[in-house]
Amino acid sequence: MLEPIAHITPDGHRVALKWHRARRQAGDMAFSPARITQGLAVGASVEVDIHPLACGDWAVIHDATLDRETTGRGPVAAMTAADLAGAYLRDGAGASSGIPVGTLSRLARDAAAGDIGAGALLQLDLKVDADALTPGNVAGFAAAVAPIAPHLILSGGDAGAVLRLADAAEVAVGYDPCHAQASVDLARTGRFDAFASEALAAMPDARMIYLDRHLVALAAARGADLVAPFRAAGRQVDVYTFRDTGPADLAAARAAVALCADQITTDDPAGTRVALLGP
């Protein structure tokens, strides 16, 4: 049986170790169906990315095309669920895994049929903006996630898109204010207090705020705490993404924990836990 890797509690503060792209440890294939169900069973926070399909269902994949992450080719938005059956996820070494690209409806059915541990949270990270959503996409999303809606949080950088889907499906929402030009502007201006207030105003119902670790570090270097204003407003804070347990990532992870982040996003939850706490 796998050791549960869900959170750490340094100095009494609970910090979830989020399984980024459903990876439990270094070298894992992204979006493995087995890892998704394992993570939920042990009560972990698990993140997957989603793109709309032409049929109304959604693909569990990061890129807008199949080319890099799978053995298939072409834009995801032009595909149907049936088309995905011939596109296989690439494993940690880049070879075909023999596992077809997953759909959101299948993921939800499988999760509902298995064990979902206490505190488990499946984050669906939306990879399209509001103008890319069709009525079919919205209806398909609501139908797909219905079996596990209480265990979901929907996130993304476009507040309008997130809220449109969340309202249809009645799921919790999170918000990432660090996308694109916003990060560039913050680094240039150093308006950290304004950044927090504007993010809270953009999505007042967000349960979780997702902060780029580099912006958190930049704020700290300039004497500001980017985590504190969100936690003071009653939001949970996730700091992302820690790729490995090398010196730079480990130091940044420790800094995020010291700032009382509620969650850190990592490609190696198992290794991060050992690095932070010891074997």
NULUMKE-554491 format. One record per residue (C-alpha): residue in one letter; chain; x, y, z. Coordinates in steps of 0.05 Angstrom, whole numbers, padded with zeros to 5 digits. Example, Ala and Ser with C-alpha at 12.3 -4.5 7.8 and 13.67 -1.06 7.14 Angstrom:
ATOM|resn|chain|X|Y|Z
ATOM|A|A|00246|-00090|00156
ATOM|S|A|00273|-00021|00143
//
This chain:
ATOM|resn|chain|X|Y|Z
ATOM|M|A|00000|00000|00000
ATOM|L|A|00026|00069|-00018
ATOM|E|A|00044|00115|00039
ATOM|P|A|-00007|00172|00042
ATOM|I|A|00025|00236|00016
ATOM|A|A|-00026|00291|00029
ATOM|H|A|00002|00344|00076
ATOM|I|A|00054|00364|00126
ATOM|T|A|00045|00399|00193
ATOM|P|A|00108|00439|00210
ATOM|D|A|00101|00479|00274
ATOM|G|A|00027|00460|00277
ATOM|H|A|00008|00493|00211
ATOM|R|A|-00023|00445|00161
ATOM|V|A|00005|00452|00090
ATOM|A|A|-00025|00409|00035
ATOM|L|A|00024|00380|-00016
ATOM|K|A|-00015|00385|-00081
ATOM|W|A|-00002|00331|-00133
ATOM|H|A|00012|00375|-00193
ATOM|R|A|-00017|00343|-00256
ATOM|A|A|-00033|00283|-00212
ATOM|R|A|00040|00267|-00199
ATOM|R|A|00056|00234|-00133
ATOM|Q|A|00131|00231|-00142
ATOM|A|A|00186|00251|-00190
ATOM|G|A|00183|00214|-00257
ATOM|D|A|00108|00200|-00254
ATOM|M|A|00068|00208|-00317
ATOM|A|A|00023|00269|-00318
ATOM|F|A|-00052|00256|-00310
ATOM|S|A|-00046|00182|-00295
ATOM|P|A|-00117|00157|-00279
ATOM|A|A|-00088|00111|-00226
ATOM|R|A|-00052|00168|-00192
ATOM|I|A|-00114|00211|-00192
ATOM|T|A|-00155|00158|-00157
ATOM|Q|A|-00098|00142|-00109
ATOM|G|A|-00090|00215|-00090
ATOM|L|A|-00164|00224|-00077
ATOM|A|A|-00166|00159|-00036
ATOM|V|A|-00113|00184|00012
ATOM|G|A|-00145|00253|00020
ATOM|A|A|-00094|00291|-00022
ATOM|S|A|-00104|00354|-00063
ATOM|V|A|-00096|00333|-00136
ATOM|E|A|-00092|00380|-00195
ATOM|V|A|-00109|00366|-00268
ATOM|D|A|-00117|00412|-00328
ATOM|I|A|-00177|00412|-00373
ATOM|H|A|-00194|00434|-00444
ATOM|P|A|-00262|00432|-00478
ATOM|L|A|-00276|00381|-00532
ATOM|A|A|-00321|00390|-00593
ATOM|C|A|-00371|00340|-00565
ATOM|G|A|-00385|00378|-00500
ATOM|D|A|-00341|00334|-00457
ATOM|W|A|-00273|00357|-00433
ATOM|A|A|-00202|00330|-00442
ATOM|V|A|-00156|00322|-00383
ATOM|I|A|-00093|00352|-00413
ATOM|H|A|-00050|00414|-00405
ATOM|D|A|-00037|00437|-00476
ATOM|A|A|-00086|00462|-00528
ATOM|T|A|-00059|00409|-00577
ATOM|L|A|-00045|00335|-00569
ATOM|D|A|00024|00338|-00601
ATOM|R|A|00071|00345|-00541
ATOM|E|A|00037|00306|-00485
ATOM|T|A|00008|00249|-00525
ATOM|T|A|00019|00205|-00586
ATOM|G|A|-00037|00242|-00622
ATOM|R|A|-00036|00306|-00662
ATOM|G|A|-00082|00365|-00672
ATOM|P|A|-00121|00416|-00631
ATOM|V|A|-00160|00389|-00572
ATOM|A|A|-00219|00435|-00586
ATOM|A|A|-00231|00399|-00653
ATOM|M|A|-00232|00330|-00621
ATOM|T|A|-00289|00287|-00593
ATOM|A|A|-00283|00238|-00535
ATOM|A|A|-00281|00182|-00587
ATOM|D|A|-00221|00215|-00621
ATOM|L|A|-00182|00214|-00556
ATOM|A|A|-00186|00138|-00553
ATOM|G|A|-00130|00135|-00605
ATOM|A|A|-00084|00185|-00570
ATOM|Y|A|-00042|00157|-00514
ATOM|L|A|-00010|00196|-00457
ATOM|R|A|00066|00198|-00457
ATOM|D|A|00099|00170|-00395
ATOM|G|A|00154|00203|-00353
ATOM|A|A|00206|00183|-00405
ATOM|G|A|00165|00210|-00464
ATOM|A|A|00144|00141|-00490
ATOM|S|A|00073|00120|-00503
ATOM|S|A|00040|00095|-00439
ATOM|G|A|-00015|00058|-00476
ATOM|I|A|-00065|00098|-00434
ATOM|P|A|-00113|00141|-00474
ATOM|V|A|-00121|00215|-00458
ATOM|G|A|-00175|00219|-00404
ATOM|T|A|-00241|00255|-00406
ATOM|L|A|-00271|00293|-00349
ATOM|S|A|-00335|00252|-00350
ATOM|R|A|-00295|00187|-00344
ATOM|L|A|-00251|00216|-00289
ATOM|A|A|-00312|00236|-00248
ATOM|R|A|-00346|00169|-00257
ATOM|D|A|-00283|00131|-00236
ATOM|A|A|-00271|00176|-00176
ATOM|A|A|-00344|00169|-00153
ATOM|A|A|-00339|00094|-00159
ATOM|G|A|-00276|00091|-00115
ATOM|D|A|-00256|00117|-00047
ATOM|I|A|-00250|00191|-00034
ATOM|G|A|-00213|00205|00031
ATOM|A|A|-00229|00259|00081
ATOM|G|A|-00204|00326|00057
ATOM|A|A|-00191|00303|-00014
ATOM|L|A|-00196|00359|-00065
ATOM|L|A|-00193|00353|-00141
ATOM|Q|A|-00172|00418|-00173
ATOM|L|A|-00194|00428|-00245
ATOM|D|A|-00149|00481|-00276
ATOM|L|A|-00185|00513|-00334
ATOM|K|A|-00140|00527|-00394
ATOM|V|A|-00187|00569|-00437
ATOM|D|A|-00217|00638|-00432
ATOM|A|A|-00291|00655|-00430
ATOM|D|A|-00295|00671|-00504
ATOM|A|A|-00276|00599|-00520
ATOM|L|A|-00334|00569|-00482
ATOM|T|A|-00397|00547|-00519
ATOM|P|A|-00464|00530|-00487
ATOM|G|A|-00447|00457|-00502
ATOM|N|A|-00382|00462|-00464
ATOM|V|A|-00417|00492|-00404
ATOM|A|A|-00473|00440|-00403
ATOM|G|A|-00422|00384|-00414
ATOM|F|A|-00379|00408|-00357
ATOM|A|A|-00438|00409|-00308
ATOM|A|A|-00460|00340|-00329
ATOM|A|A|-00390|00311|-00325
ATOM|V|A|-00372|00335|-00255
ATOM|A|A|-00440|00322|-00222
ATOM|P|A|-00418|00256|-00190
ATOM|I|A|-00362|00289|-00150
ATOM|A|A|-00380|00363|-00148
ATOM|P|A|-00371|00369|-00071
ATOM|H|A|-00298|00347|-00078
ATOM|L|A|-00280|00396|-00134
ATOM|I|A|-00250|00465|-00139
ATOM|L|A|-00248|00499|-00207
ATOM|S|A|-00191|00548|-00220
ATOM|G|A|-00163|00590|-00276
ATOM|G|A|-00136|00657|-00296
ATOM|D|A|-00201|00682|-00329
ATOM|A|A|-00250|00697|-00274
ATOM|G|A|-00309|00702|-00323
ATOM|A|A|-00296|00633|-00351
ATOM|V|A|-00288|00601|-00282
ATOM|L|A|-00351|00633|-00255
ATOM|R|A|-00392|00613|-00316
ATOM|L|A|-00375|00540|-00308
ATOM|A|A|-00378|00540|-00232
ATOM|D|A|-00447|00571|-00232
ATOM|A|A|-00472|00518|-00279
ATOM|A|A|-00442|00461|-00239
ATOM|E|A|-00447|00489|-00169
ATOM|V|A|-00374|00476|-00151
ATOM|A|A|-00324|00516|-00109
ATOM|V|A|-00278|00564|-00144
ATOM|G|A|-00206|00586|-00139
ATOM|Y|A|-00170|00643|-00174
ATOM|D|A|-00100|00653|-00202
ATOM|P|A|-00085|00728|-00209
ATOM|C|A|-00014|00716|-00233
ATOM|H|A|-00027|00702|-00306
ATOM|A|A|00006|00737|-00364
ATOM|Q|A|00011|00813|-00361
ATOM|A|A|-00010|00816|-00288
ATOM|S|A|00055|00783|-00266
ATOM|V|A|00097|00829|-00309
ATOM|D|A|00061|00891|-00283
ATOM|L|A|00069|00870|-00211
ATOM|A|A|00143|00857|-00219
ATOM|R|A|00151|00926|-00250
ATOM|T|A|00108|00966|-00202
ATOM|G|A|00114|00929|-00136
ATOM|R|A|00042|00947|-00120
ATOM|F|A|00032|00885|-00076
ATOM|D|A|-00025|00911|-00033
ATOM|A|A|-00063|00934|-00094
ATOM|F|A|-00050|00867|-00128
ATOM|A|A|-00083|00830|-00070
ATOM|S|A|-00144|00876|-00065
ATOM|E|A|-00155|00874|-00140
ATOM|A|A|-00151|00798|-00141
ATOM|L|A|-00201|00792|-00084
ATOM|A|A|-00248|00839|-00121
ATOM|A|A|-00241|00801|-00186
ATOM|M|A|-00269|00737|-00155
ATOM|P|A|-00299|00751|-00086
ATOM|D|A|-00323|00679|-00077
ATOM|A|A|-00255|00646|-00089
ATOM|R|A|-00239|00596|-00035
ATOM|M|A|-00166|00588|-00057
ATOM|I|A|-00117|00639|-00087
ATOM|Y|A|-00060|00611|-00129
ATOM|L|A|00005|00651|-00126
ATOM|D|A|00067|00642|-00170
ATOM|R|A|00126|00626|-00125
ATOM|H|A|00170|00675|-00162
ATOM|L|A|00122|00733|-00146
ATOM|V|A|00119|00710|-00073
ATOM|A|A|00195|00711|-00071
ATOM|L|A|00198|00779|-00106
ATOM|A|A|00150|00809|-00055
ATOM|A|A|00191|00780|00002
ATOM|A|A|00255|00809|-00027
ATOM|R|A|00221|00877|-00027
ATOM|G|A|00197|00870|00045
ATOM|A|A|00125|00850|00028
ATOM|D|A|00085|00788|00045
ATOM|L|A|00042|00768|-00014
ATOM|V|A|00008|00711|00024
ATOM|A|A|-00016|00748|00085
ATOM|P|A|-00069|00794|00055
ATOM|F|A|-00105|00736|00023
ATOM|R|A|-00104|00695|00087
ATOM|A|A|-00128|00756|00126
ATOM|A|A|-00187|00759|00079
ATOM|G|A|-00205|00687|00096
ATOM|R|A|-00177|00655|00032
ATOM|Q|A|-00132|00595|00029
ATOM|V|A|-00067|00606|-00010
ATOM|D|A|-00031|00558|-00056
ATOM|V|A|00040|00574|-00078
ATOM|Y|A|00062|00541|-00144
ATOM|T|A|00100|00505|-00176
ATOM|F|A|00159|00468|-00144
ATOM|R|A|00190|00424|-00198
ATOM|D|A|00239|00384|-00156
ATOM|T|A|00276|00382|-00090
ATOM|G|A|00339|00417|-00113
ATOM|P|A|00368|00473|-00070
ATOM|A|A|00330|00530|-00104
ATOM|D|A|00262|00497|-00103
ATOM|L|A|00271|00470|-00033
ATOM|A|A|00291|00539|-00006
ATOM|A|A|00230|00570|-00040
ATOM|A|A|00184|00515|-00013
ATOM|R|A|00210|00527|00057
ATOM|A|A|00198|00602|00049
ATOM|A|A|00126|00589|00026
ATOM|V|A|00114|00544|00086
ATOM|A|A|00144|00597|00132
ATOM|L|A|00094|00648|00103
ATOM|C|A|00038|00600|00124
ATOM|A|A|00016|00581|00054
ATOM|D|A|-00041|00531|00060
ATOM|Q|A|-00017|00491|00001
ATOM|I|A|00043|00483|-00043
ATOM|T|A|00041|00455|-00113
ATOM|T|A|00095|00405|-00129
ATOM|D|A|00115|00355|-00183
ATOM|D|A|00144|00311|-00129
ATOM|P|A|00100|00310|-00067
ATOM|A|A|00134|00248|-00038
ATOM|G|A|00204|00277|-00047
ATOM|T|A|00183|00346|-00022
ATOM|R|A|00154|00316|00041
ATOM|V|A|00219|00280|00057
ATOM|A|A|00262|00341|00039
ATOM|L|A|00221|00386|00085
ATOM|L|A|00211|00339|00143
ATOM|G|A|00266|00287|00137
ATOM|P|A|00257|00212|00125
//
